[in-house]
């Protein structure tokens, strides 16, 4: 079994890559990271998974919020349209 430090290191290697950053942004959106999810247990469970990823990645939440807010609005709209088309 890998130690917690080895697992955290693996998370960092994954999410510090350029592709990992894209995935992290997508997960933040999908898991409603910036939304209130208390009234919906399913959405809260998704958000909890994302918070676990952030904890294992060992990144500060304010850093993630700033990074997510930098995503251009048109990219968010394109993603929402693609999600609706599926």
Rosetta blueprint (number, residue, H / E / L):
1 X L
2 X L
3 X L
4 X H
5 X H
6 X H
7 X H
8 X H
9 X H
10 X H
11 X H
12 X H
13 X H
14 X H
15 X H
16 X L
17 X L
18 X H
19 X H
20 X H
21 X H
22 X H
23 X H
24 X H
25 X H
26 X H
27 X H
28 X H
29 X H
30 X H
31 X L
32 X L
33 X L
34 X L
35 X L
36 X L
37 X L
38 X L
39 X L
40 X L
41 X H
42 X H
43 X H
44 X H
45 X H
46 X H
47 X H
48 X H
49 X H
50 X H
51 X H
52 X H
53 X H
54 X H
55 X H
56 X H
57 X H
58 X L
59 X L
60 X L
61 X H
62 X H
63 X H
64 X H
65 X H
66 X H
67 X H
68 X H
69 X H
70 X L
71 X L
72 X L
73 X H
74 X H
75 X H
76 X H
77 X H
78 X H
79 X H
80 X H
81 X H
82 X H
83 X H
84 X H
85 X H
86 X L
